[in-house]
Amino acid sequence: MAGRRRLQPSRTTDEGVTLSRIFLAGASGVIGRSLTPLLAHAGHTVGGMTRSHTKTAELQALGAEPIVVDVFNKLELLAAVDRFQPDIIINELTDLPDDPSRLTEHASLNARIRAEGNDTLIAAARRAGVDRFLAQSVAWEFPAGSNRYGVTVLERTVLEFGGVVLRYGRLYGPGTFYENALPHEPRVSVQRAAERTAELLEHPTGAILITD
């Protein structure tokens, strides 16, 4: 494990909340766009990871320091995490289509980012000496196949690391597949999902159900 040099000492608010450096993978995604300003407004320093240079201005507007890196480029990701020196890593990465009718054909891509992508983030956490790790999962069980495989691998590796699995219900609200209607239960509004995540930064290891 690489040694860590603090860019600045930990700070606390008047309410006793520890302010952290948070590396948020998937900061430009559906939950990330709600979570980033919540964390920044609370006083945390957010490194917003995205693989797209076109998202940097949006991330800056949300209150994050943009970090452009592809989660599948392991060497660049390890270096990016080392440079940012986070206290916490949050994995909100998914690989979903814009069109929900194409979800089935994207299953293997989403499984890859949950399994391989999350493994790389875990490796980056270990290398940088980060001991707090939260990752997006789901609050329902997939049938046998790529989706179930991805979720199973992600949850196992996060819990083995000592992190927190965030089992979100089906998201609804701005930017989701359900902007104007409610999905089947279990479900959760994207704003509530972000708020609950921000509340769990120092939660002990385990799987947390996040639903309405």
Backbone bond lengths (Angstrom), bond angles and torsions (degrees), N, CA, C in turn:
res aa  C-N    CA-C-N  psi(-1)  N-CA   C-N-CA  omega(-1)  CA-C   N-CA-C  phi
1 M - - - 1.456 - - 1.519 108.82 -
2 A 1.324 117.19 130.00 1.451 120.80 -179.40 1.514 110.55 -71.16
3 G 1.338 115.22 147.05 1.454 118.76 175.84 1.517 110.54 -70.55
4 R 1.322 116.45 158.29 1.448 120.28 -177.77 1.524 109.91 -118.25
5 R 1.330 115.86 138.43 1.458 121.76 172.25 1.516 107.85 -111.50
6 R 1.298 117.92 120.19 1.456 122.11 179.06 1.524 110.12 -68.40
7 L 1.330 115.71 126.87 1.446 119.17 172.28 1.525 110.31 -70.21
8 Q 1.314 116.52 -30.71 1.448 122.17 178.06 1.516 107.70 -158.63
9 P 1.335 118.54 151.88 1.462 119.42 178.99 1.509 110.73 -68.48
10 S 1.336 115.87 157.59 1.453 120.25 176.35 1.521 109.41 -61.79
11 R 1.328 115.36 143.08 1.450 121.43 179.00 1.524 109.06 -117.62
12 T 1.314 116.13 157.65 1.455 120.77 175.27 1.514 109.69 -130.18
13 T 1.325 115.53 150.37 1.456 120.65 177.17 1.521 109.31 -82.10
14 D 1.317 115.75 174.35 1.459 120.70 176.77 1.523 111.56 -62.04
15 E 1.344 116.16 -24.26 1.471 120.63 178.57 1.524 112.15 -86.38
16 G 1.334 117.44 2.14 1.455 120.73 178.24 1.516 114.46 85.86
17 V 1.336 118.27 11.69 1.468 121.82 179.06 1.528 109.09 -82.71
18 T 1.327 116.63 127.86 1.462 120.80 178.22 1.520 109.83 -75.65
19 L 1.326 115.62 128.12 1.457 120.41 177.94 1.529 108.73 -90.36
20 S 1.308 115.48 131.79 1.458 120.72 -170.99 1.518 112.09 -123.07
21 R 1.317 114.99 161.92 1.458 122.49 167.99 1.523 106.45 -92.91
22 I 1.319 116.00 119.95 1.463 121.42 -171.88 1.522 109.87 -119.15
23 F 1.324 115.75 120.07 1.468 122.08 174.71 1.525 106.99 -91.53
24 L 1.333 115.72 108.88 1.469 121.31 -175.00 1.520 109.97 -105.83
25 A 1.326 116.19 102.97 1.462 121.62 176.42 1.518 109.05 -80.49
26 G 1.330 115.99 128.21 1.461 119.62 -175.00 1.518 112.19 87.59
27 A 1.319 116.39 29.49 1.468 120.56 -175.94 1.520 112.77 -65.36
28 S 1.322 117.80 -23.59 1.458 120.23 -179.90 1.529 112.11 -95.36
29 G 1.332 117.30 6.10 1.457 121.30 178.36 1.517 112.02 -81.96
30 V 1.323 116.13 -175.20 1.460 121.28 -174.06 1.525 111.76 -59.53
31 I 1.328 117.86 -52.02 1.465 119.96 178.30 1.527 110.57 -72.68
32 G 1.315 117.19 -39.61 1.454 121.09 -178.41 1.520 113.28 -56.76
33 R 1.327 117.27 -37.73 1.467 120.12 -178.84 1.522 112.08 -67.65
34 S 1.323 117.58 -24.77 1.468 120.69 174.72 1.519 111.52 -91.14
35 L 1.332 116.63 -34.64 1.464 121.00 -176.20 1.525 112.61 -73.94
36 T 1.315 117.39 -39.38 1.464 120.83 -176.49 1.528 112.67 -56.11
37 P 1.342 119.30 -52.71 1.474 117.62 -179.93 1.523 113.51 -65.97
38 L 1.330 118.14 -30.11 1.464 120.20 175.86 1.523 110.64 -61.79
39 L 1.329 115.98 -46.62 1.464 120.52 -179.09 1.522 111.27 -67.21
40 A 1.328 116.08 -43.45 1.463 119.81 -179.03 1.530 111.02 -65.07
41 H 1.329 116.95 -42.24 1.461 120.86 179.85 1.526 111.31 -64.01
42 A 1.335 116.42 -31.68 1.468 120.46 178.31 1.525 112.16 -73.59
43 G 1.334 117.34 -11.52 1.460 120.64 177.41 1.511 114.95 107.90
44 H 1.339 117.20 -2.23 1.463 120.12 178.17 1.533 109.64 -73.20
45 T 1.326 115.95 154.21 1.458 121.73 172.66 1.519 107.46 -95.29
46 V 1.326 116.93 118.69 1.467 121.63 -173.35 1.518 110.22 -108.99
47 G 1.330 115.84 123.82 1.450 121.76 168.83 1.513 107.37 -96.37
48 G 1.313 117.10 107.92 1.464 121.29 -175.37 1.509 111.42 -91.55
49 M 1.332 115.89 106.41 1.460 120.26 -178.44 1.521 110.81 -83.65
50 T 1.325 115.49 132.93 1.451 123.11 174.14 1.522 107.65 -144.79
51 R 1.318 116.73 153.84 1.466 118.36 176.87 1.527 111.35 -94.06
52 S 1.334 117.29 -0.90 1.454 121.58 -174.44 1.528 111.59 -114.34
53 H 1.335 116.30 124.28 1.460 120.47 176.02 1.523 111.43 -64.03
54 T 1.320 117.94 -23.70 1.466 120.75 -178.65 1.524 112.48 -71.52
55 K 1.340 117.56 -11.62 1.467 120.64 -177.75 1.535 113.00 -96.54
56 T 1.333 118.14 -1.08 1.465 119.08 -173.45 1.526 112.62 -65.30
57 A 1.335 117.83 -42.06 1.467 120.08 -179.73 1.527 110.65 -63.97
58 E 1.320 116.29 -39.67 1.464 120.14 178.30 1.528 110.70 -62.59
59 L 1.323 117.30 -43.56 1.461 120.71 -179.61 1.529 111.55 -65.31
60 Q 1.319 116.89 -39.60 1.461 119.73 176.48 1.528 110.67 -61.80
61 A 1.330 116.54 -41.12 1.466 120.49 178.98 1.522 111.64 -64.70
62 L 1.335 116.59 -30.02 1.463 120.97 178.78 1.524 112.55 -78.95
63 G 1.339 116.58 -13.10 1.460 120.32 177.70 1.510 114.84 107.99
64 A 1.347 117.24 12.42 1.466 120.77 -177.55 1.526 111.40 -105.66
65 E 1.321 114.75 157.52 1.458 122.14 167.55 1.525 106.63 -87.87
66 P 1.340 119.41 111.52 1.468 120.46 -176.47 1.525 112.24 -64.86
67 I 1.329 115.77 135.95 1.461 122.55 175.63 1.523 106.65 -129.36
68 V 1.328 116.52 107.82 1.462 121.01 -175.70 1.527 109.08 -93.48
69 V 1.315 116.30 112.79 1.459 121.60 179.68 1.523 108.63 -161.21
70 D 1.312 116.70 145.55 1.459 122.83 177.00 1.527 108.30 -91.17
71 V 1.320 116.63 128.06 1.468 120.25 -177.14 1.518 112.44 -60.96
72 F 1.335 117.43 -22.13 1.462 120.35 -179.53 1.531 112.74 -86.91
73 N 1.326 117.25 -4.00 1.466 120.80 173.06 1.525 106.81 -95.64
74 K 1.324 116.45 89.25 1.456 120.99 -169.32 1.519 113.29 -59.93
75 L 1.332 117.37 -44.99 1.462 119.91 -176.64 1.526 111.03 -63.09
76 E 1.333 116.60 -43.28 1.467 119.50 -179.95 1.522 111.03 -68.17
77 L 1.326 117.32 -36.58 1.461 119.81 179.18 1.522 110.99 -67.09
78 L 1.328 117.08 -45.20 1.470 119.73 177.51 1.524 110.87 -57.46
79 A 1.328 116.36 -42.52 1.456 120.24 -179.85 1.530 111.38 -66.37
80 A 1.334 116.73 -39.22 1.467 120.29 -179.02 1.520 111.10 -65.41
81 V 1.319 116.87 -41.33 1.465 119.97 178.67 1.526 110.12 -67.87
82 D 1.315 117.65 -41.66 1.468 121.13 177.11 1.530 111.15 -57.92
83 R 1.333 116.15 -42.67 1.472 119.42 -178.54 1.525 111.08 -67.05
84 F 1.310 116.95 -39.99 1.467 119.46 -175.86 1.521 112.35 -76.48
85 Q 1.336 116.63 -27.89 1.466 122.28 178.92 1.543 112.60 53.37
86 P 1.326 116.58 63.60 1.463 118.85 -178.05 1.526 112.87 -77.73
87 D 1.323 114.28 159.57 1.460 121.63 168.43 1.524 110.30 -91.92
88 I 1.336 115.33 -27.10 1.464 122.31 -175.48 1.523 108.15 -138.74
89 I 1.329 116.32 141.31 1.460 121.72 169.48 1.524 107.85 -116.54
90 I 1.336 116.11 131.27 1.459 121.92 175.04 1.520 108.07 -118.14
91 N 1.325 116.56 125.88 1.464 122.19 179.75 1.523 109.44 -103.69
92 E 1.337 115.44 105.19 1.469 121.17 175.72 1.527 110.32 -114.38
93 L 1.325 116.66 27.47 1.458 121.16 -177.40 1.525 112.31 -76.56
94 T 1.324 115.42 135.77 1.459 122.06 168.22 1.526 107.18 -140.63
95 D 1.309 116.80 166.07 1.466 121.88 173.34 1.525 106.76 -131.43
96 L 1.323 114.32 82.58 1.461 121.46 -175.77 1.527 110.35 -114.54
97 P 1.316 118.07 149.65 1.465 120.74 178.87 1.529 110.75 -77.19
98 D 1.320 116.69 161.03 1.462 120.53 173.27 1.531 110.89 -71.21
99 D 1.324 115.45 -30.36 1.465 121.80 -178.62 1.536 109.23 -98.00
100 P 1.337 118.91 115.21 1.470 120.13 -177.56 1.525 114.35 -62.54
101 S 1.329 117.55 -18.75 1.467 119.52 177.80 1.526 111.72 -69.47
102 R 1.335 117.03 -11.39 1.463 121.34 -179.17 1.527 112.08 -103.64
103 L 1.318 117.15 12.65 1.468 120.17 -178.06 1.523 112.30 -58.88
104 T 1.319 116.98 -40.88 1.467 120.19 -177.24 1.521 111.36 -61.81
105 E 1.326 116.78 -43.16 1.467 118.76 -177.97 1.532 112.30 -73.61
106 H 1.332 117.44 -15.20 1.457 121.35 177.14 1.528 112.02 -93.61
107 A 1.312 117.93 -0.48 1.471 120.40 -173.97 1.522 112.08 -57.74
108 S 1.326 117.17 -42.77 1.468 119.10 -177.82 1.524 111.43 -69.20
109 L 1.341 117.51 -33.73 1.468 120.52 177.50 1.523 110.55 -67.69
110 N 1.323 116.38 -41.99 1.457 119.88 179.39 1.527 111.17 -67.59
111 A 1.339 115.75 -37.30 1.461 119.81 176.57 1.519 111.00 -63.48
112 R 1.320 116.86 -38.40 1.470 119.99 -179.66 1.530 111.26 -65.01
113 I 1.334 116.50 -42.89 1.467 117.91 -178.38 1.519 110.87 -69.92
114 R 1.336 117.41 -30.28 1.466 120.20 177.13 1.528 111.79 -73.00
115 A 1.299 116.64 -36.80 1.471 119.82 -177.51 1.525 110.90 -88.10
116 E 1.328 116.65 -68.19 1.469 120.65 -176.07 1.522 111.97 -68.02
117 G 1.336 116.65 -44.44 1.462 119.40 -179.59 1.517 112.28 -61.89
118 N 1.321 116.42 -44.85 1.460 120.01 178.98 1.524 111.44 -65.31
119 D 1.323 117.73 -38.31 1.465 120.58 177.28 1.532 111.08 -58.66
120 T 1.329 116.28 -40.67 1.456 119.83 -179.80 1.526 111.26 -67.18
121 L 1.325 117.03 -38.68 1.463 120.25 176.53 1.531 111.06 -65.36
122 I 1.336 116.69 -38.66 1.467 120.44 176.01 1.530 109.85 -62.15
123 A 1.340 116.39 -42.97 1.465 119.99 178.63 1.525 110.64 -61.89
124 A 1.328 116.53 -39.10 1.465 120.37 178.54 1.528 110.66 -65.96
125 A 1.325 116.70 -38.83 1.459 120.70 177.78 1.525 110.74 -62.29
126 R 1.322 116.82 -45.48 1.463 120.75 179.67 1.535 110.46 -61.46
127 R 1.310 115.89 -45.21 1.469 120.44 -177.27 1.529 111.02 -63.28
128 A 1.336 116.33 -38.52 1.460 120.27 -176.26 1.522 113.12 -88.73
129 G 1.336 117.25 -0.43 1.450 120.19 179.67 1.512 114.16 75.30
130 V 1.329 116.74 24.74 1.472 121.54 179.59 1.522 108.60 -85.24
131 D 1.328 117.37 129.30 1.460 119.10 -178.57 1.528 113.46 -113.61
132 R 1.334 117.55 3.79 1.461 120.41 176.42 1.527 108.80 -118.06
133 F 1.324 115.28 122.34 1.462 121.28 -173.08 1.522 107.95 -142.69
134 L 1.319 116.78 127.17 1.462 122.48 177.36 1.516 108.16 -124.00
135 A 1.339 117.44 142.87 1.455 119.64 -177.59 1.517 111.78 -143.60
136 Q 1.319 114.56 143.07 1.455 122.69 -179.71 1.522 112.30 -71.66
137 S 1.335 115.83 130.98 1.451 122.29 171.09 1.531 107.12 -136.01
138 V 1.319 117.47 -163.20 1.464 120.97 -176.94 1.520 110.10 -127.37
139 A 1.326 115.10 156.65 1.468 121.73 -175.39 1.519 112.79 -96.04
140 W 1.316 116.91 11.23 1.460 120.60 177.90 1.523 108.54 -132.98
141 E 1.322 116.51 166.70 1.465 120.80 -177.83 1.516 110.46 -102.70
142 F 1.316 115.81 127.51 1.456 121.07 175.71 1.525 110.23 -78.48
143 P 1.322 117.16 153.87 1.472 118.91 170.00 1.525 109.43 -68.11
144 A 1.322 116.51 167.17 1.467 121.06 179.95 1.523 110.02 -54.37
145 G 1.313 115.97 138.00 1.458 120.51 -179.67 1.514 111.39 145.95
146 S 1.327 115.74 -164.60 1.462 121.39 -174.28 1.520 113.01 -60.72
147 N 1.333 116.50 -44.36 1.463 118.77 -177.67 1.526 111.93 -61.88
148 R 1.323 116.59 -45.09 1.458 118.90 179.38 1.523 110.95 -63.71
149 Y 1.325 116.61 -40.40 1.462 120.50 178.61 1.525 110.81 -58.77
150 G 1.333 116.87 -48.67 1.458 120.18 -178.03 1.515 112.82 -60.59
151 V 1.333 116.37 -44.50 1.457 120.96 179.97 1.528 110.83 -65.35
152 T 1.326 116.89 -42.67 1.464 121.14 -178.75 1.527 111.47 -61.58
153 V 1.338 116.07 -46.41 1.464 120.27 -179.65 1.525 110.50 -64.69
154 L 1.324 116.72 -45.69 1.459 120.19 -179.74 1.526 111.26 -58.81
155 E 1.324 116.78 -50.73 1.464 119.10 -176.38 1.527 111.32 -63.35
156 R 1.321 117.02 -40.42 1.464 119.73 -179.56 1.520 111.08 -62.72
157 T 1.328 117.31 -46.64 1.462 119.70 -176.18 1.537 111.43 -69.31
158 V 1.321 117.17 -35.95 1.467 119.96 178.53 1.522 110.64 -66.01
159 L 1.324 116.71 -45.12 1.459 119.55 -178.85 1.526 111.51 -69.81
160 E 1.333 117.69 -35.54 1.464 120.22 175.91 1.526 110.80 -63.92
161 F 1.328 116.64 -32.66 1.465 121.05 178.29 1.527 111.17 -73.30
162 G 1.329 116.42 -23.41 1.455 120.33 -175.18 1.511 112.99 97.84
163 G 1.336 115.83 22.80 1.452 121.38 -177.79 1.516 113.31 -96.17
164 V 1.316 114.72 -169.47 1.461 122.71 -176.99 1.523 109.47 -117.00
165 V 1.326 116.50 125.23 1.460 123.23 175.21 1.519 108.15 -91.50
166 L 1.328 116.82 125.09 1.457 122.92 -178.82 1.528 108.69 -100.98
167 R 1.314 116.47 100.58 1.469 120.62 -177.43 1.532 109.43 -90.80
168 Y 1.331 114.92 89.57 1.455 120.82 -179.35 1.527 111.46 -78.41
169 G 1.333 114.79 142.83 1.454 119.07 167.60 1.519 110.00 -69.66
170 R 1.330 117.05 178.02 1.466 121.03 177.39 1.530 108.53 -63.52
171 L 1.326 115.25 126.05 1.462 120.28 -173.29 1.523 111.64 -78.04
172 Y 1.325 114.69 141.44 1.459 119.60 171.86 1.521 108.88 -137.64
173 G 1.327 115.01 157.54 1.455 120.26 -177.55 1.517 111.19 117.82
174 P 1.326 118.41 -170.10 1.466 122.13 -175.03 1.526 113.57 -54.97
175 G 1.332 114.20 130.27 1.454 120.31 176.21 1.513 115.33 84.37
176 T 1.340 117.88 -4.25 1.464 121.37 -179.02 1.524 110.46 -96.24
177 F 1.321 116.16 177.57 1.461 120.48 174.33 1.528 111.68 -71.55
178 Y 1.321 116.50 -12.53 1.467 121.87 -176.22 1.525 109.60 -124.09
179 E 1.324 116.14 66.14 1.459 119.84 -179.04 1.526 111.66 -74.50
180 N 1.323 117.11 -32.15 1.462 120.88 -173.41 1.520 113.59 -124.09
181 A 1.312 116.68 14.90 1.464 120.71 179.82 1.517 108.48 -152.10
182 L 1.330 115.69 164.78 1.460 120.26 178.91 1.527 110.32 -98.18
183 P 1.336 117.51 134.44 1.467 120.26 174.43 1.524 110.17 -77.82
184 H 1.315 114.89 173.64 1.465 119.51 174.19 1.526 109.73 -63.71
185 E 1.316 116.18 151.99 1.470 120.12 172.55 1.527 109.45 -69.75
186 P 1.330 117.80 153.42 1.463 127.63 -2.75 1.522 110.93 -72.31
187 R 1.310 116.53 142.59 1.455 121.13 -178.22 1.526 110.01 -142.83
188 V 1.351 114.76 163.12 1.456 120.45 178.76 1.523 107.89 -158.18
189 S 1.314 117.35 140.54 1.456 120.02 175.39 1.523 108.90 -68.47
190 V 1.321 116.00 147.19 1.463 119.06 -176.83 1.525 110.89 -63.33
191 Q 1.337 117.96 -32.48 1.459 119.93 178.14 1.524 111.12 -68.21
192 R 1.321 116.92 -42.16 1.464 120.07 178.09 1.525 110.52 -65.56
193 A 1.332 117.69 -37.16 1.465 121.10 177.26 1.528 110.29 -60.49
194 A 1.334 116.83 -43.29 1.458 120.53 179.34 1.528 111.14 -66.62
195 E 1.336 116.50 -43.60 1.462 120.03 -179.72 1.524 111.76 -61.57
196 R 1.322 115.93 -43.76 1.460 120.07 -179.05 1.530 110.70 -66.12
197 T 1.316 117.22 -37.98 1.462 120.97 177.89 1.525 110.39 -61.27
198 A 1.322 116.63 -44.68 1.460 120.72 179.72 1.528 111.75 -61.74
199 E 1.328 116.72 -27.58 1.460 121.03 179.31 1.530 112.93 -77.53
200 L 1.340 116.52 -15.10 1.465 120.79 -171.46 1.530 113.68 -104.59
201 L 1.318 117.70 13.88 1.465 120.52 -174.52 1.524 112.93 -58.94
202 E 1.318 117.17 -32.70 1.463 120.01 -177.98 1.525 111.92 -112.90
203 H 1.307 116.31 20.34 1.466 120.35 -179.60 1.524 110.00 -71.32
204 P 1.340 118.30 143.69 1.469 119.93 175.91 1.525 110.92 -67.04
205 T 1.307 115.69 164.91 1.456 120.48 -176.43 1.518 112.61 -57.51
206 G 1.334 114.96 146.67 1.457 120.24 179.06 1.513 110.10 154.57
207 A 1.313 116.88 176.78 1.458 123.76 177.26 1.528 107.99 -105.16
208 I 1.324 116.70 124.48 1.458 122.69 -175.25 1.518 109.80 -112.93
209 L 1.318 116.92 127.20 1.450 122.78 176.99 1.526 108.99 -82.70
210 I 1.333 116.74 126.62 1.471 121.29 -179.11 1.520 108.20 -123.06
211 T 1.314 116.69 98.66 1.455 122.96 -179.24 1.520 109.08 -138.96
212 D 1.327 116.26 169.33 1.461 121.03 175.11 1.523 109.71 -66.15
